[in-house]
Amino acid sequence: MKFVDIGGCKLELVRLPSAHPRDDARTLVFLHEGLGSVRMWRDFPQRVADATGCEALVYSRAGYGRSDPADLPRKPDYMHREGLAVLPALITALGLDKPFLVGHSDGGSISLICAGGTATALSGLILMAPHVRVEAISIRNIEAAEVAWQTTDLRERLGKHHRDVAAVFRGWNDIWLHPDFRAWNIEEFLPSIACPVMALQGEDDEYGTMDQIERIAARAPDVELVKLADCRHSPHKDQPDAVIEAIANFVERVLDGVPAMHMEGTP
């Protein structure tokens, strides 16, 4: 595990080479969910690297995993700051040439903001259960997560993956339940996205409806949707084989120059 200094904040990262590298490979940058970290991806990034022929770069945002602490409490624009400032700076600092962004939940939203709100050159976006707006189902189940935090072993389970687990949970839960966050919406960034997008979502996602990815398809210019049966909010955990196959096909299509124009599939 290594660290990269971005604006005076040390972020943990790992780089995972592919067992079968392509000559024209690009780096896949993995952006975790609102309670995630490098370790919480487990072996998924390595499996994707091997399936695509591309290196995987996995990092923890400030306040997560072993990275430096974040400024708390979070403000409603916290994902904007990650997508407009931190992520482009990380890509530049590491000298990445047109990487793919692989984002889950908050990480997917940050990827959309970066792609639509900055001049960062990207090969494509791979989004798993991204949010573009706040829905009632999101609030309802984030409230349930607060109850689980107070009454179950959630703290202990998350604590294995973070240096300050209480800060991780409070930073995520408190902002999503704050009244000022109800108006959060990033659809303004979608028409400006210049790279191909693949958005995957489980049909049983407890934090968002299919409206999230359908809005992306309606406003971004080059989008493929993948709707997964028997799958909740973490497609890479609930349907890893189907997700890896979809990612490998998408990456191959993009690197071979074949657009994925508003396709939709259900593995």
Rosetta silent file (secondary structure, phi, psi, omega in degrees, C-alpha in Angstrom):
SEQUENCE: MKFVDIGGCKLELVRLPSAHPRDDARTLVFLHEGLGSVRMWRDFPQRVADATGCEALVYSRAGYGRSDPADLPRKPDYMHREGLAVLPALITALGLDKPFLVGHSDGGSISLICAGGTATALSGLILMAPHVRVEAISIRNIEAAEVAWQTTDLRERLGKHHRDVAAVFRGWNDIWLHPDFRAWNIEEFLPSIACPVMALQGEDDEYGTMDQIERIAARAPDVELVKLADCRHSPHKDQPDAVIEAIANFVERVLDGVPAMHMEGTP
SCORE:     score description
SCORE:     0.000 S_00000001
   1 L     0.000  137.605  179.233    0.000    0.000    0.000 S_00000001
   2 E  -123.936  176.155  177.279    1.234    3.474   -0.892 S_00000001
   3 E  -131.683  148.370  173.742    0.084    7.038   -0.321 S_00000001
   4 E  -125.254  137.234 -178.958   -0.243   10.039   -2.613 S_00000001
   5 E   -92.212  116.999  177.754   -0.325   13.614   -1.333 S_00000001
   6 E  -120.796  107.609  179.669   -3.159   15.635   -2.838 S_00000001
   7 L    61.329   34.216 -179.915   -3.376   19.179   -1.535 S_00000001
   8 L    84.308    4.741  178.723   -1.637   18.261    1.714 S_00000001
   9 E  -114.391  123.578 -179.363   -3.860   15.231    2.339 S_00000001
  10 E   -85.258  122.270 -179.806   -2.310   11.764    2.126 S_00000001
  11 E  -110.929  130.156  177.812   -4.587    9.268    0.366 S_00000001
  12 E   -73.603  145.279  176.852   -3.939    5.531    0.513 S_00000001
  13 E  -153.196  156.906  171.439   -3.807    3.698   -2.793 S_00000001
  14 E  -132.286  146.899  176.379   -2.848    0.401   -4.356 S_00000001
  15 E  -117.679  126.793 -173.427   -1.955   -0.315   -7.992 S_00000001
  16 E  -120.448  106.136  178.874   -2.826   -3.764   -9.306 S_00000001
  17 L   -68.927  154.354  176.943   -1.352   -4.824  -12.660 S_00000001
  18 L   -80.644  144.658  175.108   -3.342   -7.077  -14.960 S_00000001
  19 L   -71.979  -16.971 -177.400   -2.261  -10.671  -15.410 S_00000001
  20 L  -136.653   68.301 -172.254   -3.043  -10.265  -19.125 S_00000001
  21 L   -66.746  139.409  172.301   -2.193   -6.650  -20.062 S_00000001
  22 L   -81.135  151.198  176.145   -3.411   -5.127  -23.317 S_00000001
  23 L   -66.189  -30.990 -177.779   -0.974   -3.161  -25.440 S_00000001
  24 L  -105.408   26.927 -173.816   -3.430   -0.245  -25.469 S_00000001
  25 L   -63.419  147.382  170.099   -4.478   -0.579  -21.831 S_00000001
  26 L  -116.505  159.824  177.609   -5.710    2.343  -19.742 S_00000001
  27 L   -79.232  140.698  173.656   -5.793    2.522  -15.961 S_00000001
  28 E   -99.960  114.978 -179.537   -9.060    1.765  -14.160 S_00000001
  29 E   -97.083  118.967 -175.931   -9.495    4.147  -11.196 S_00000001
  30 E   -95.356  126.285  179.113  -11.811    2.692   -8.527 S_00000001
  31 E  -116.764  118.761 -171.143  -13.925    5.088   -6.443 S_00000001
  32 L   -79.679  171.649  178.327  -15.628    3.532   -3.435 S_00000001
  33 L   -73.470 -177.871 -175.870  -19.067    4.030   -1.885 S_00000001
  34 L   -68.346  -15.942  174.626  -19.966    6.326    1.010 S_00000001
  35 L  -119.767   14.474 -170.753  -18.785    3.825    3.643 S_00000001
  36 L   -93.031 -175.370  179.919  -16.070    2.181    1.527 S_00000001
  37 L  -170.340  177.415  175.728  -12.291    2.064    1.289 S_00000001
  38 L   -53.698  -50.696 -173.808   -9.484    0.304   -0.554 S_00000001
  39 H   -65.840  -30.382 -175.225   -9.868   -2.822    1.568 S_00000001
  40 H   -72.496  -14.136  173.350  -13.626   -3.033    1.186 S_00000001
  41 H   -71.898  -20.604 -177.450  -13.323   -3.700   -2.546 S_00000001
  42 L    55.927 -131.046 -174.308  -11.657   -7.022   -1.624 S_00000001
  43 L   -92.884    4.532 -175.624  -10.522   -8.918   -4.763 S_00000001
  44 H   -60.771  -47.505  179.475  -12.914   -7.209   -7.170 S_00000001
  45 H   -59.299  -39.561  178.785  -10.416   -4.684   -8.635 S_00000001
  46 H   -65.188  -40.215  178.546   -7.855   -7.420   -9.313 S_00000001
  47 H   -63.638  -39.570  178.081  -10.484   -9.561  -11.025 S_00000001
  48 H   -67.851  -41.292  177.645  -11.516   -6.623  -13.193 S_00000001
  49 H   -58.531  -45.514 -178.879   -7.889   -5.853  -14.028 S_00000001
  50 H   -66.669  -35.939 -177.750   -7.301   -9.428  -15.133 S_00000001
  51 H   -75.605  -28.295 -175.695  -10.520   -9.531  -17.175 S_00000001
  52 H   -99.235  -19.048 -173.565   -9.911   -6.218  -18.961 S_00000001
  53 L    78.722   15.616 -177.820   -6.151   -6.255  -19.436 S_00000001
  54 L  -119.152  144.259  174.531   -5.943   -2.889  -17.651 S_00000001
  55 L   -62.602  143.323  172.525   -4.219   -1.872  -14.421 S_00000001
  56 E  -104.479  131.438  173.528   -6.514   -1.152  -11.459 S_00000001
  57 E  -117.707  120.111 -174.396   -5.762    1.832   -9.223 S_00000001
  58 E  -119.562  126.879  179.525   -7.762    1.814   -5.993 S_00000001
  59 E  -134.554  158.520  175.480   -7.713    4.693   -3.509 S_00000001
  60 L  -104.918  129.939  177.254   -9.489    5.791   -0.346 S_00000001
  61 L   -69.106  166.561 -179.937  -10.831    9.322   -0.190 S_00000001
  62 L   -54.919  133.673  179.959   -9.997   11.585    2.758 S_00000001
  63 L    91.950   -7.736 -177.204  -11.494   10.243    5.974 S_00000001
  64 L  -114.413  154.680  175.455  -11.730    6.664    4.706 S_00000001
  65 L    55.736 -126.073  179.571   -9.548    3.599    5.161 S_00000001
  66 L  -106.796   11.418  177.927   -6.015    4.643    6.078 S_00000001
  67 L   -71.964  164.712  176.356   -6.163    8.035    4.366 S_00000001
  68 L   -60.482  157.500 -179.066   -5.799   11.291    6.288 S_00000001
  69 L   -62.461  156.287  174.776   -8.920   12.582    8.071 S_00000001
  70 L   -99.042  161.364  173.590  -11.576   14.595    6.243 S_00000001
  71 L   -77.157  122.819  179.399  -13.070   17.900    7.322 S_00000001
  72 L  -122.793  153.700   -0.943  -16.328   17.172    9.151 S_00000001
  73 L   -72.492  153.643  178.131  -19.212   17.717    9.188 S_00000001
  74 L   -68.908  153.098  175.591  -19.551   17.280    5.445 S_00000001
  75 L  -104.804  162.631 -177.047  -21.356   19.926    3.424 S_00000001
  76 L   -57.694  -21.554 -179.503  -23.893   19.222    0.660 S_00000001
  77 L   -94.730   20.105 -174.272  -21.243   19.887   -2.000 S_00000001
  78 H   -62.349  -35.779  177.896  -18.783   17.276   -0.674 S_00000001
  79 H   -73.924  -31.194  174.816  -19.058   15.119   -3.799 S_00000001
  80 H   -60.745  -44.845 -179.082  -18.659   18.193   -5.999 S_00000001
  81 H   -64.184  -37.405  177.498  -15.365   18.992   -4.292 S_00000001
  82 H   -66.465  -43.329 -175.769  -14.149   15.429   -4.796 S_00000001
  83 H   -77.988  -32.517 -176.566  -15.131   15.366   -8.469 S_00000001
  84 H   -90.212  -24.290 -175.312  -14.096   18.876   -9.434 S_00000001
  85 H  -122.858  -58.075 -171.332  -10.855   19.186   -7.456 S_00000001
  86 H   -67.659  -50.728 -176.735   -9.491   16.083   -5.715 S_00000001
  87 H   -63.086  -46.982  175.777  -10.011   13.459   -8.422 S_00000001
  88 H   -59.156  -37.933  178.636   -8.594   15.566  -11.291 S_00000001
  89 H   -65.747  -38.261  178.015   -5.595   16.435   -9.089 S_00000001
  90 H   -65.414  -44.577  178.951   -5.022   12.750   -8.309 S_00000001
  91 H   -60.397  -42.312  178.499   -5.186   11.802  -11.998 S_00000001
  92 H   -67.413  -45.214 -177.958   -2.692   14.555  -12.824 S_00000001
  93 H   -60.892  -34.405 -178.146   -0.357   13.733   -9.921 S_00000001
  94 L   -92.060   -0.533  176.966   -0.162   10.084  -10.967 S_00000001
  95 L    64.244   37.168 -177.349    0.262   10.908  -14.650 S_00000001
  96 L   -80.992  131.661 -178.612   -2.716    8.800  -15.755 S_00000001
  97 L   -99.299  108.746  177.454   -3.516    8.945  -19.475 S_00000001
  98 L    45.512   61.266  179.587   -7.279    8.875  -20.178 S_00000001
  99 L   -71.403  162.931  163.992   -8.209    6.470  -17.386 S_00000001
 100 E   -88.291  143.926  171.952  -11.533    4.737  -16.933 S_00000001
 101 E  -105.047  128.547  179.142  -13.389    5.653  -13.736 S_00000001
 102 E  -116.190  101.113 -172.797  -15.081    2.765  -11.914 S_00000001
 103 E  -118.272  137.425  177.207  -17.368    4.260   -9.286 S_00000001
 104 E  -111.887  126.114  174.903  -19.792    2.694   -6.811 S_00000001
 105 L    56.955 -117.761  176.052  -22.612    4.764   -5.271 S_00000001
 106 H   -52.266  -39.479  179.391  -20.983    8.028   -4.071 S_00000001
 107 H   -62.321  -34.056  175.579  -17.965    7.042   -6.164 S_00000001
 108 H   -68.725  -41.150  178.401  -20.179    6.847   -9.239 S_00000001
 109 H   -63.845  -42.906  177.415  -21.639   10.279   -8.548 S_00000001
 110 H   -61.077  -39.334  178.333  -18.153   11.739   -8.101 S_00000001
 111 H   -62.141  -43.299  177.960  -17.143   10.173  -11.419 S_00000001
 112 H   -61.761  -42.964  179.749  -20.080   11.847  -13.187 S_00000001
 113 H   -62.843  -43.473  179.156  -19.197   15.227  -11.685 S_00000001
 114 H   -62.265  -46.742 -176.274  -15.565   14.876  -12.770 S_00000001
 115 H   -67.440  -37.300 -176.407  -16.476   13.816  -16.307 S_00000001
 116 H   -94.089  -13.242 -174.057  -19.103   16.502  -16.823 S_00000001
 117 H  -116.626   -0.642  179.911  -17.581   19.341  -14.838 S_00000001
 118 L  -135.552  171.220  178.060  -13.871   19.301  -15.668 S_00000001
 119 L   -91.431   13.333 -179.746  -11.574   19.029  -18.686 S_00000001
 120 L   -59.545  125.819  179.593  -10.112   15.750  -17.389 S_00000001
 121 L   -79.217  122.094 -176.905   -9.562   13.393  -20.346 S_00000001
 122 L  -128.617  148.076  175.464  -11.271   10.071  -19.639 S_00000001
 123 L   -82.507  -33.943 -178.738  -11.745    6.881  -21.647 S_00000001
 124 E   179.407  165.856  176.398  -15.051    5.971  -20.026 S_00000001
 125 E  -117.349  133.438  174.426  -17.189    5.758  -16.906 S_00000001
 126 E  -119.944  108.641 -169.244  -18.283    2.499  -15.282 S_00000001
 127 E  -115.600  125.960  177.223  -20.924    3.351  -12.696 S_00000001
 128 E  -113.236  115.334  179.390  -22.467    0.964  -10.189 S_00000001
 129 L    52.054   50.601  178.463  -25.593    2.246   -8.422 S_00000001
 130 L   -75.023  158.789  173.992  -24.741    5.932   -8.901 S_00000001
 131 L  -112.691  136.502  169.913  -26.923    8.724   -7.539 S_00000001
 132 L  -115.108  -10.856  176.965  -27.839   11.840   -9.510 S_00000001
 133 E  -158.172  168.742  179.626  -30.499   13.044   -7.052 S_00000001
 134 L   -91.055  130.140  177.455  -31.926   12.232   -3.621 S_00000001
 135 L  -114.912  160.797  178.656  -34.910    9.852   -3.536 S_00000001
 136 H   -60.970  -37.185  179.766  -37.257    8.930   -0.704 S_00000001
 137 H   -63.892  -33.083  177.793  -35.977    5.339   -0.789 S_00000001
 138 H   -63.722  -50.671 -178.068  -32.450    6.649   -0.200 S_00000001
 139 H   -62.063  -43.386 -177.866  -33.449    8.602    2.891 S_00000001
 140 H   -58.916  -43.706 -176.522  -35.561    5.765    4.263 S_00000001
 141 H   -84.646  -20.962  171.045  -32.733    3.242    4.137 S_00000001
 142 H   -72.984  -34.334  171.279  -30.064    5.654    5.318 S_00000001
 143 H   -62.643  -39.209  177.457  -32.287    6.228    8.356 S_00000001
 144 H   -65.550  -33.870  177.492  -32.374    2.440    8.753 S_00000001
 145 H   -64.807  -35.014  175.978  -28.573    2.401    8.594 S_00000001
 146 H   -62.076  -41.598  177.232  -28.505    4.796   11.558 S_00000001
 147 H   -64.092  -42.774  178.903  -30.600    2.322   13.536 S_00000001
 148 H   -63.112  -36.867  177.538  -28.272   -0.515   12.511 S_00000001
 149 H   -60.979  -38.193 -177.016  -25.284    1.556   13.629 S_00000001
 150 H   -81.822  -24.968 -167.213  -26.841    1.933   17.068 S_00000001
 151 H  -122.380   -7.090 -177.511  -28.197   -1.606   17.519 S_00000001
 152 L  -124.760 -170.572  179.258  -26.073   -4.096   15.539 S_00000001
 153 L   -89.659   20.997 -178.847  -22.428   -5.003   14.948 S_00000001
 154 H   -56.559  -41.357  179.577  -22.180   -2.609   11.972 S_00000001
 155 H   -58.527  -45.224 -178.392  -19.574   -0.504   13.796 S_00000001
 156 H   -67.304  -40.237 -179.014  -17.337   -3.532   14.362 S_00000001
 157 H   -66.981  -42.882  177.628  -17.705   -4.800   10.788 S_00000001
 158 H   -70.824  -31.492 -176.704  -16.877   -1.430    9.258 S_00000001
 159 H   -61.621  -19.897  177.561  -14.115   -0.838   11.788 S_00000001
 160 L   -68.875  -16.317 -170.753  -11.973   -3.523   10.161 S_00000001
 161 L  -116.301   -0.979 -174.344  -11.587   -1.305    7.110 S_00000001
 162 L  -137.821  147.663  176.419  -11.174    2.218    8.523 S_00000001
 163 L   -72.868  -37.326  179.790   -8.863    4.050   10.885 S_00000001
 164 L  -131.573   85.490 -171.949  -11.737    6.144   12.321 S_00000001
 165 H   -67.637  -33.384  179.335  -14.955    4.250   11.704 S_00000001
 166 H   -64.324  -40.851  178.214  -17.161    6.649   13.677 S_00000001
 167 H   -65.253  -37.540  177.577  -16.025    9.569   11.509 S_00000001
 168 H   -61.043  -51.458 -176.195  -16.705    7.515    8.375 S_00000001
 169 H   -66.606  -47.621 -177.373  -20.252    6.645    9.399 S_00000001
 170 H   -65.055  -38.406  179.813  -21.182   10.037   10.815 S_00000001
 171 H   -60.820  -37.368  179.558  -19.674   11.844    7.831 S_00000001
 172 H   -81.074  -53.295 -172.392  -21.843    9.840    5.433 S_00000001
 173 H   -65.821  -43.185 -173.696  -25.054    9.373    7.417 S_00000001
 174 H   -66.066  -40.211 -178.068  -25.339   12.865    8.829 S_00000001
 175 H   -72.393  -39.584 -179.880  -25.029   14.715    5.519 S_00000001
 176 H   -65.150  -28.177  179.624  -27.430   12.447    3.644 S_00000001
 177 L   -94.359   -0.458  179.885  -30.043   12.969    6.372 S_00000001
 178 L   -74.194  136.232  179.933  -29.469   16.730    6.648 S_00000001
 179 H   -54.876  -33.108 -179.294  -32.425   18.784    5.361 S_00000001
 180 H   -67.610  -17.178 -177.491  -30.081   20.878    3.197 S_00000001
 181 H   -85.666  -10.836 -176.401  -29.083   17.755    1.264 S_00000001
 182 H   -60.510  -29.641 -177.176  -32.608   17.029   -0.008 S_00000001
 183 H   -88.678    1.309 -178.518  -32.063   19.360   -2.968 S_00000001
 184 L   -58.802  131.780 -178.353  -28.760   17.739   -4.009 S_00000001
 185 E  -160.389  133.162 -177.995  -28.808   17.025   -7.754 S_00000001
 186 L  -119.272   18.754 -178.312  -25.996   16.580  -10.308 S_00000001
 187 H   -63.580  -22.386  179.315  -27.998   16.217  -13.527 S_00000001
 188 H   -60.977  -24.011 -178.021  -26.555   19.500  -14.796 S_00000001
 189 H   -82.451  -17.120 -169.200  -23.239   17.702  -15.433 S_00000001
 190 H   -65.821  -43.779 -177.683  -24.661   14.925  -17.608 S_00000001
 191 H   -64.615  -20.299 -176.924  -24.951   16.639  -21.028 S_00000001
 192 H   -89.890   -1.220 -179.395  -21.280   17.684  -20.898 S_00000001
 193 L   -71.998  122.747 -173.432  -19.912   14.154  -20.454 S_00000001
 194 L  -100.224   -6.652 -177.061  -17.773   13.435  -23.518 S_00000001
 195 L  -108.177  161.556  176.229  -16.801    9.803  -22.870 S_00000001
 196 L   -64.067  150.902 -177.828  -18.836    6.574  -23.075 S_00000001
 197 E  -130.383  136.623  166.198  -20.731    5.546  -19.950 S_00000001
 198 E  -121.003  123.605  179.993  -21.912    2.195  -18.636 S_00000001
 199 E  -116.830  124.145 -179.051  -24.305    2.390  -15.672 S_00000001
 200 E  -113.872  140.636  177.075  -25.223   -0.760  -13.744 S_00000001
 201 E  -150.387  142.594  176.761  -27.911   -1.058  -11.100 S_00000001
 202 E   -79.060  142.977  179.168  -29.572   -3.869   -9.193 S_00000001
 203 L   -68.358  -16.890  179.382  -33.309   -4.313   -9.524 S_00000001
 204 L  -110.929   23.491 -179.381  -33.503   -4.651   -5.723 S_00000001
 205 L   -56.780  123.567 -177.615  -31.304   -1.639   -4.904 S_00000001
 206 L   -86.354   -5.166 -178.305  -32.356   -0.432   -1.459 S_00000001
 207 L  -113.532   -3.003  179.608  -30.833    3.044   -1.888 S_00000001
 208 L  -170.782  156.328  178.445  -32.171    4.104   -5.283 S_00000001
 209 L   -96.789  172.300  177.568  -34.553    3.280   -8.108 S_00000001
 210 L   -62.206  -16.182  177.126  -33.818    2.671  -11.796 S_00000001
 211 H   -56.466  -30.267 -179.854  -34.760    6.314  -12.322 S_00000001
 212 H   -59.889  -55.419 -176.770  -31.190    7.187  -11.312 S_00000001
 213 H   -76.849  -26.153  176.923  -29.482    5.468  -14.242 S_00000001
 214 H   -67.789  -32.719  174.469  -32.363    6.178  -16.622 S_00000001
 215 H   -66.587  -36.390  176.467  -31.814    9.897  -16.031 S_00000001
 216 H   -62.906  -46.241 -179.704  -28.160    9.408  -16.945 S_00000001
 217 H   -63.245  -33.031 -177.810  -29.156    7.676  -20.191 S_00000001
 218 H   -73.669  -24.809 -171.568  -31.643   10.446  -20.995 S_00000001
 219 H  -117.648  -26.481  176.429  -29.139   13.288  -20.637 S_00000001
 220 L   -87.554  150.467 -169.160  -25.628   11.949  -21.295 S_00000001
 221 L   -79.290  -22.460 -172.123  -24.781   11.312  -24.964 S_00000001
 222 L  -141.769   91.909 -168.504  -23.303    7.779  -24.987 S_00000001
 223 E  -132.634  136.845  170.252  -24.738    5.437  -22.366 S_00000001
 224 E  -115.877  130.511  177.466  -25.203    1.711  -21.885 S_00000001
 225 E  -105.481  138.557  175.307  -27.513    0.543  -19.082 S_00000001
 226 E  -127.519  114.675 -179.688  -27.189   -2.811  -17.335 S_00000001
 227 E  -106.159  122.909 -169.858  -30.055   -3.792  -15.021 S_00000001
 228 E  -107.168  124.048  175.409  -29.234   -6.719  -12.752 S_00000001
 229 L   -76.062  156.273  178.880  -31.770   -9.157  -11.301 S_00000001
 230 L    52.943   46.676 -174.265  -31.303  -10.523   -7.768 S_00000001
 231 L  -145.596  133.234  179.189  -29.040   -7.587   -6.978 S_00000001
 232 L  -100.299 -138.526 -170.483  -29.136   -4.876   -4.321 S_00000001
 233 L   -79.961  -11.355 -177.658  -26.988   -1.748   -3.906 S_00000001
 234 L  -120.337   82.423 -177.772  -23.609   -3.436   -4.431 S_00000001
 235 H   -56.615  -34.406 -177.629  -23.598   -5.116   -7.858 S_00000001
 236 H   -71.203  -15.869  175.129  -19.938   -6.106   -7.538 S_00000001
 237 H   -96.882  -40.853 -174.843  -20.830   -8.128   -4.420 S_00000001
 238 H   -81.561  -33.699 -178.276  -24.229   -9.521   -5.401 S_00000001
 239 L  -137.010   58.564 -172.590  -23.508  -10.297   -9.069 S_00000001
 240 H   -60.912  -41.337 -177.065  -19.712  -10.159   -9.452 S_00000001
 241 H   -65.160  -44.713  179.019  -19.416  -12.447  -12.471 S_00000001
 242 H   -64.437  -39.269 -179.626  -22.077  -10.608  -14.474 S_00000001
 243 H   -67.238  -45.310 -179.710  -20.591   -7.238  -13.526 S_00000001
 244 H   -63.151  -40.828  177.715  -17.039   -8.234  -14.444 S_00000001
 245 H   -62.548  -43.384  179.318  -18.208   -9.609  -17.787 S_00000001
 246 H   -63.805  -41.790  178.754  -20.112   -6.389  -18.517 S_00000001
 247 H   -64.341  -45.104 -179.336  -17.106   -4.257  -17.573 S_00000001
 248 H   -60.763  -42.307  178.985  -14.734   -6.337  -19.698 S_00000001
 249 H   -65.416  -41.010  179.550  -17.044   -6.060  -22.709 S_00000001
 250 H   -64.248  -48.290 -179.584  -17.443   -2.311  -22.219 S_00000001
 251 H   -60.892  -43.848  178.754  -13.709   -1.675  -21.883 S_00000001
 252 H   -61.171  -43.133 -179.920  -12.971   -3.775  -24.960 S_00000001
 253 H   -61.438  -45.083 -177.947  -15.632   -1.921  -26.950 S_00000001
 254 H   -66.555  -47.579 -178.059  -14.294    1.476  -25.938 S_00000001
 255 H   -67.300  -26.258  176.304  -10.642    0.649  -26.555 S_00000001
 256 L   -87.024   -0.197  175.326  -11.571   -0.851  -29.923 S_00000001
 257 L    82.318   20.932 -179.966  -13.435    2.336  -30.827 S_00000001
 258 L  -101.961  117.810 -178.621  -16.982    0.957  -30.857 S_00000001
 259 L   -70.607  156.010  177.709  -19.540    3.316  -29.229 S_00000001
 260 L  -115.508   74.035 -170.167  -22.168    2.029  -26.793 S_00000001
 261 L   -79.793  104.682  173.935  -25.060    4.241  -27.807 S_00000001
 262 L    43.455   49.363  175.064  -27.968    4.014  -25.354 S_00000001
 263 E   -86.256  157.025  176.521  -27.902    0.253  -25.132 S_00000001
 264 E  -143.046  133.147  179.802  -29.774   -1.600  -22.421 S_00000001
 265 E  -141.726  158.551  177.020  -29.298   -5.130  -21.187 S_00000001
 266 L  -134.150   96.574 -179.048  -30.359   -7.385  -18.344 S_00000001
 267 L   -59.660    0.000    0.000  -27.904  -10.248  -17.677 S_00000001
